[in-house]
Amino acid sequence: WCTPCRDGLPWVEKILLAIDQGEGKLEDLDILASHAKYLGPGNTFCALAPGAVEPLQSALKYFREDFEKHINEKRCPWRS
C-alpha cells in the first residue's frame, strides 16, 4: 500500500464512523474534504484511493446539510 491508502483511508473511515456514532464535529467535514482532495486523482500510484473518496467528495458537495444535521443531532436523521 502506498501512503495515501495506508494512512489516509483509515482516517477517513475513522471520521465517518465517529459521525455515524454521534461523535462527529462540524470541523470533521472540512477534514474529510481535505483528505478527499489529498487522496484524489493524481496523488496516488493507483486508482484505489481516488475511487474510494470520489463518492465522498460528491456526498460532501451535494449533501453537506445532511452531514451537518447528522452531526448536530448526534444521530442519523433518516433512521426511524
N, C-alpha and C positions, 0 to 999 in steps of 0.2 A: 504494500500500500504506500502511496506517496503521502506526504504530509497533509495535504488538504483533506483527503479521505480519512486518514488515520486519526487526525486530531480535530479536524473541523466538523465532520459529520456527527461524531458523538456529542459535541457541544450543541449542535442544532437539535439533536434528539433530546438532550437533557432539558433544554429550554422549553421545547414543545411539550414534554411530559410535565414540567412544572406548571405550565399554563393549563394543561388539561386537568391537573390535580388541584387547581385553585390556588397555586402558589406563585403564579406569574406576576410580573410587574410590567407596567406600561413601557418602561425603558427596554424590556426584553424584545419588544417589537423592532426597535432600532438596531439592537444587537443581532437579531435574526436577519434583518435586511442587510446588514454589513457582512455577516457570514455568508449569506446567499450570494452577494456580489463577489466576495473573495473566492468562493467555491465555484463560481460560474464559468462559462466558456472562456478558454484561453488561459486559465490559471492552473490547469491540472494536466497530467500526462494522458489521461483518457477521459471518456465521457461519463464515468460513473458519478462523480460529484455534481457536475452540471446537470445531469439527468435527475438527480435527487433533489436539487434545490430550485430548479426552474418552476416546478409546480408551487413551491413555497413562495417564490417571488411573485407569481401570479396571484396567489391567495392573499398575500400581504397588500398587493396593489388594489385588488378588486373587493376584498372582504376585510379590510383593516378594521372597520367598525365592528364587525363580528368578533374579531380577536379582542378588541378593546372591551366590548361588552362581556366577553368571557372572563377577562382579567378582572374587571371591576366588580362583577357579580360573584367571582370566585367559584364559578360553576359553568357548565355548558348551558347556554340559554336555549338550546334546541332539544335537549333531552327532557323527557317528562319526569 
